[in-house]
Amino acid sequence: MRLGPMAAGGAEERGGLEAAVRGRLRILRERWRRRTRERGVSAAFSGPSPPSFPEEAEKIDVQLNIMSYLSPQDLCHLGSTSCYWRAAVQDPLLWRYFLLRDLPFWTSVDWKSLPDVEIFSKAFSEVSDNALYDYMAVYKKSCPQGRRMKSSRPRYAAVTSFLQSLVTQAEPRFAMFGPGLEELDDSLVQKMMTCPEILLLAGLPQRQIHGIGSGVSFQLNNNQKFNILTLYSTTSAERRRAKAEQAVAVNKMFYQENSIIGNQQAVHYSVIAQVKKVCEVVDGFIYVANAEAHKKHDRQEELARILAMIDPALGPPNRPLLVLSCVSHTDVKRIPCVYMAHQLQLNLLHQPWMVQDTVAATLAGLLNGIEWLLEEENCKNAQ
């Protein structure tokens, strides 16, 4: 999916949008000055007036610069100081500017907070932007700070989880798969197995799945245990050979099926028998996506394989999906998580999902994703 010049990292649209914001602030300032002259009063606001500078352009630049350092909560507080600032901070164009500027740096996005794709792809139009979008609401709903303030878990769930912890029950199991397990220079799984200070290895459980094994159990700091079944597309020898030859190994987890929809031939995948057994027993899924920007990715193919794994015919339809948007190490340029969500078309899914930026070499972001996955699983069990 193509997300326009902002998604590609171009500065041209961002610069044009910033210039448009300055223009809107100047118009707003002139409107209040004109109202002041018409009323013949010294101040047109109920609170402190905006600062005065010799040059109008400098004044507007300073206003925009000040607002750029404020959090969404601070901007709302600024808007409560006067009528002028209330009008300034509620301007839709200002919030579209903040949204496009900030979202490439957000480290997670989920099924409740993903901004609409039109925000990235359509050209700016003052009339249509004002009519279609409340960009302030979109920003506050999408930004990580806003999501942390609104927990997706109801209050009773914390009590329920405590009561559940008093009852002996099988630890939740998750199937982990995806190209990020095999294509990156650093192995995410190897790091998970050898970093007890981040993720404690809790052993190999006794429950076996024929042809797959038992997976590995881990333990978080809160002592909650969970099991991960790692599914590779090929054998380790085949993966090493493909990497040495810079070739793409044939994915043996899926087989392709063709069907006719209308006048077009559609391609979809089904999972092999051993993987099907996994999908029938797990409580959720972890998809490890390759988020390295310098590599080519077939996201349509990836979506088709995700849909094969989460097929409602294989288990409950509301099982959560965690997408680890993974790069090898921190120096690698990554695809932002919001763009990853749109590229994989996760908005088409009908179960809870989250995209979390992750670094294989340091496991940065991994625990945030796992905690979300366990919380969603606890919520599902409490319902």
QUIFEN-V424447 format. One record per residue. N is the residue number from 1. D_FIRST is the distance of its C-alpha to the first C-alpha in whole Angstrom. Layout:
BEGIN
N,D_FIRST + N,D_FIRST
END
This chain:
BEGIN
1,0 + 2,4 + 3,6 + 4,9 + 5,13 + 6,13 + 7,10 + 8,12 + 9,15 + 10,17 + 11,20 + 12,21 + 13,19 + 14,20 + 15,24 + 16,24 + 17,23 + 18,26 + 19,28 + 20,27 + 21,28 + 22,31 + 23,32 + 24,32 + 25,34 + 26,36 + 27,36 + 28,37 + 29,40 + 30,41 + 31,41 + 32,43 + 33,46 + 34,46 + 35,47 + 36,49 + 37,51 + 38,52 + 39,53 + 40,55 + 41,54 + 42,54 + 43,50 + 44,48 + 45,46 + 46,47 + 47,47 + 48,47 + 49,45 + 50,43 + 51,44 + 52,46 + 53,46 + 54,47 + 55,44 + 56,42 + 57,39 + 58,40 + 59,40 + 60,37 + 61,35 + 62,37 + 63,36 + 64,32 + 65,33 + 66,35 + 67,32 + 68,30 + 69,32 + 70,32 + 71,30 + 72,29 + 73,32 + 74,34 + 75,33 + 76,34 + 77,37 + 78,38 + 79,37 + 80,40 + 81,42 + 82,43 + 83,41 + 84,40 + 85,38 + 86,37 + 87,36 + 88,34 + 89,32 + 90,31 + 91,29 + 92,26 + 93,25 + 94,26 + 95,24 + 96,21 + 97,22 + 98,23 + 99,20 + 100,17 + 101,20 + 102,21 + 103,17 + 104,16 + 105,20 + 106,20 + 107,20 + 108,19 + 109,17 + 110,18 + 111,18 + 112,20 + 113,19 + 114,15 + 115,15 + 116,13 + 117,10 + 118,12 + 119,14 + 120,11 + 121,10 + 122,14 + 123,17 + 124,20 + 125,22 + 126,25 + 127,26 + 128,23 + 129,22 + 130,25 + 131,25 + 132,22 + 133,21 + 134,24 + 135,22 + 136,25 + 137,25 + 138,21 + 139,22 + 140,25 + 141,23 + 142,20 + 143,22 + 144,24 + 145,27 + 146,27 + 147,26 + 148,28 + 149,31 + 150,30 + 151,30 + 152,28 + 153,31 + 154,34 + 155,38 + 156,39 + 157,37 + 158,38 + 159,42 + 160,41 + 161,39 + 162,42 + 163,44 + 164,42 + 165,43 + 166,46 + 167,46 + 168,45 + 169,42 + 170,40 + 171,37 + 172,34 + 173,32 + 174,28 + 175,26 + 176,24 + 177,22 + 178,19 + 179,18 + 180,19 + 181,23 + 182,23 + 183,21 + 184,23 + 185,26 + 186,27 + 187,28 + 188,27 + 189,29 + 190,32 + 191,32 + 192,32 + 193,35 + 194,37 + 195,36 + 196,38 + 197,39 + 198,35 + 199,35 + 200,38 + 201,38 + 202,40 + 203,41 + 204,40 + 205,41 + 206,43 + 207,40 + 208,39 + 209,37 + 210,38 + 211,36 + 212,34 + 213,36 + 214,37 + 215,34 + 216,35 + 217,36 + 218,36 + 219,37 + 220,36 + 221,38 + 222,39 + 223,40 + 224,38 + 225,37 + 226,34 + 227,33 + 228,30 + 229,30 + 230,28 + 231,27 + 232,26 + 233,24 + 234,28 + 235,31 + 236,32 + 237,33 + 238,30 + 239,28 + 240,30 + 241,31 + 242,27 + 243,27 + 244,30 + 245,29 + 246,25 + 247,24 + 248,22 + 249,24 + 250,24 + 251,23 + 252,26 + 253,25 + 254,23 + 255,24 + 256,22 + 257,23 + 258,22 + 259,23 + 260,23 + 261,21 + 262,23 + 263,23 + 264,20 + 265,20 + 266,18 + 267,18 + 268,18 + 269,20 + 270,23 + 271,25 + 272,28 + 273,31 + 274,32 + 275,28 + 276,29 + 277,32 + 278,30 + 279,28 + 280,31 + 281,32 + 282,30 + 283,29 + 284,26 + 285,23 + 286,22 + 287,19 + 288,19 + 289,16 + 290,16 + 291,15 + 292,16 + 293,14 + 294,17 + 295,16 + 296,13 + 297,11 + 298,10 + 299,8 + 300,8 + 301,12 + 302,12 + 303,12 + 304,14 + 305,17 + 306,16 + 307,17 + 308,20 + 309,21 + 310,21 + 311,22 + 312,25 + 313,27 + 314,28 + 315,29 + 316,29 + 317,25 + 318,25 + 319,25 + 320,23 + 321,20 + 322,20 + 323,17 + 324,19 + 325,16 + 326,19 + 327,20 + 328,24 + 329,25 + 330,25 + 331,25 + 332,22 + 333,19 + 334,17 + 335,13 + 336,14 + 337,14 + 338,12 + 339,9 + 340,10 + 341,10 + 342,7 + 343,5 + 344,8 + 345,8 + 346,12 + 347,12 + 348,13 + 349,16 + 350,19 + 351,21 + 352,21 + 353,19 + 354,18 + 355,17 + 356,19 + 357,19 + 358,22 + 359,24 + 360,25 + 361,28 + 362,30 + 363,28 + 364,27 + 365,25 + 366,26 + 367,29 + 368,27 + 369,24 + 370,27 + 371,29 + 372,26 + 373,26 + 374,30 + 375,30 + 376,28 + 377,30 + 378,33 + 379,32 + 380,31 + 381,35 + 382,36 + 383,35
END
